[in-house]
Amino acid sequence: MMEREDQNPFVFTGEVVEILSDQSSVRVCVKYKPGIIMMEIPTNDNYELGDEILISGKLNCEKIENIDYLSTNNKSELL
């Protein structure tokens, strides 16, 4: 079966832990054993602290610390 090119392999459920002062983005905490991933997400929606949101798409990281193993969609990689 051919995979669609626009299919994105990363899907996370995260909790809004901070709404940035300009309200154009939120900081989201994704619990991912054995740790957490913090993401800053641009948004036009009116999220409140504690809201759960679904995040999907390609993962482009500017800063990665203390990650040596990542598992997603039944595929695992050593970083």
Contacts in CASP RR format, 6 or more apart in sequence:
PFRMAT RR
TARGET T0000
AUTHOR 0000-0000-0000
METHOD contacts of the structure
MODEL  1
MMEREDQNPFVFTGEVVEILSDQSSVRVCVKYKPGIIMMEIPTNDNYELG
DEILISGKLNCEKIENIDYLSTNNKSELL
8 56 0 8 1.000
8 57 0 8 1.000
8 58 0 8 1.000
9 57 0 8 1.000
9 58 0 8 1.000
9 72 0 8 1.000
9 73 0 8 1.000
9 75 0 8 1.000
10 55 0 8 1.000
10 56 0 8 1.000
10 57 0 8 1.000
10 58 0 8 1.000
10 59 0 8 1.000
10 72 0 8 1.000
11 54 0 8 1.000
11 55 0 8 1.000
11 56 0 8 1.000
11 57 0 8 1.000
11 72 0 8 1.000
12 30 0 8 1.000
12 32 0 8 1.000
12 37 0 8 1.000
12 39 0 8 1.000
12 54 0 8 1.000
12 55 0 8 1.000
12 56 0 8 1.000
13 30 0 8 1.000
13 52 0 8 1.000
13 53 0 8 1.000
13 54 0 8 1.000
13 55 0 8 1.000
14 28 0 8 1.000
14 29 0 8 1.000
14 30 0 8 1.000
14 31 0 8 1.000
14 52 0 8 1.000
14 53 0 8 1.000
14 54 0 8 1.000
14 55 0 8 1.000
15 28 0 8 1.000
15 29 0 8 1.000
15 30 0 8 1.000
15 31 0 8 1.000
15 50 0 8 1.000
15 51 0 8 1.000
15 52 0 8 1.000
15 53 0 8 1.000
16 26 0 8 1.000
16 27 0 8 1.000
16 28 0 8 1.000
16 47 0 8 1.000
16 48 0 8 1.000
16 49 0 8 1.000
16 50 0 8 1.000
16 51 0 8 1.000
16 52 0 8 1.000
16 53 0 8 1.000
17 27 0 8 1.000
17 28 0 8 1.000
17 29 0 8 1.000
17 38 0 8 1.000
17 49 0 8 1.000
17 50 0 8 1.000
18 26 0 8 1.000
18 27 0 8 1.000
18 49 0 8 1.000
19 26 0 8 1.000
19 27 0 8 1.000
19 47 0 8 1.000
19 48 0 8 1.000
19 49 0 8 1.000
20 26 0 8 1.000
20 27 0 8 1.000
20 40 0 8 1.000
24 42 0 8 1.000
24 43 0 8 1.000
24 44 0 8 1.000
25 40 0 8 1.000
25 41 0 8 1.000
25 42 0 8 1.000
25 43 0 8 1.000
26 40 0 8 1.000
26 41 0 8 1.000
26 43 0 8 1.000
26 47 0 8 1.000
27 38 0 8 1.000
27 39 0 8 1.000
27 40 0 8 1.000
27 41 0 8 1.000
28 38 0 8 1.000
28 39 0 8 1.000
28 40 0 8 1.000
28 41 0 8 1.000
28 53 0 8 1.000
28 55 0 8 1.000
29 36 0 8 1.000
29 37 0 8 1.000
29 38 0 8 1.000
30 36 0 8 1.000
30 37 0 8 1.000
30 38 0 8 1.000
30 39 0 8 1.000
30 55 0 8 1.000
39 55 0 8 1.000
41 53 0 8 1.000
41 55 0 8 1.000
47 53 0 8 1.000
64 79 0 8 1.000
67 79 0 8 1.000
68 78 0 8 1.000
68 79 0 8 1.000
69 76 0 8 1.000
69 77 0 8 1.000
69 78 0 8 1.000
69 79 0 8 1.000
70 76 0 8 1.000
70 77 0 8 1.000
70 79 0 8 1.000
71 77 0 8 1.000
END
